[in-house]
Amino acid sequence: MSDATGVKHESSGTDETVETDAGTARVTWHRAGKARLVLALGHGAGGGVEARDLRALARTLPRHGVTVALVEQPWRVAGKKLAPAPRTLDTGWRGVWPALAAVGLPVVSGGRSAGARVACRTATELGAHAVLALSFPLHPPGRPEKSRAGELLGAGVPTLVVQGGNDPFGKPGEFPEGDHELIEVPYADHGFAVPKRADLTQDRALEIITEGVARWSASLG
C-alpha cells in the first residue's frame, strides 16, 4: 500500500501463534487476494524472518496468487540466540504444518539456509507440493567434503534452489545434477547481499529472486 506521498509500505501481515512439540512458533501471513498456493518460508540459524529475501518474497508473491507464510521457529520466538539441533528444527516445522495446510491449498515448503534444509528433509513426509531452497548451505564454508547434497537430492518433490553466485556455503557451480532447478543471483553472498562495486544493484538482486520464484510457482499448477 502507499501513503499520500506515494511511497510504498510493506504490509505487516497477520500473526498466528502455533504450539509445537518444540515450543511456540509464530506464523506471519501475507495473504493473496485469490490464492492458489501457500508458500511457507522458514528462516536460517543466524537470523529470523526479517531476512531481505524472505521479506521481498512476502511483499511480492501475493500479487502473483501466492499466500506467503513466514514461519518463526520456537527458538526465535523464545528469544534464544542459538538454533537447536536439526531434529528440533524439524519438530518445530512439523508442528506448524497443520496450520499451513488448514488453508486448504497446496503448500510449498521453503526456507533460507537452515530453513531450506528443514524443508528438504521433511517435504515428502509432510506432503509438500514443492520445495523452495534459498541459500541452501551445501557445505560449511571451506569444507566442501562435508556435503549436504543428500538432503537436497532427497526432497522428493519439485525443488527450486536460489543461490548467490558468491555464497561461501556453496556456489551454484558446486551443486550436483539432480531433479531440481537453480537460479543464480550474481555476486550475491549467503544473505543475497551484493557488493557496491558489483555490476548489479541490491534491488535488482532481490528482483531476480522474486521474479524467478514467481515464474517457478506459476509453473507448479
ABEGO torsion letter per residue (X at the ends): XBBAAGBBBBBAEBBBBBBBAAEBBBBBBBBBABBABBBBBBBBAABBAABAAAAAAAAAAAAAGBBBBBBBBAAAAAGBABBBBAAAAAAAAAAAAAAAAAAGBBBBBBEBEAAAAAAAAAAAAAGBABBBBBGBBABBBGBAABBAAAAAAAAGBBBBBBBBAABAAEBAAABBBEBBBBBBBBGBBAAGBBBAABABBAAAAAAAAAAAAAAAAAAAX
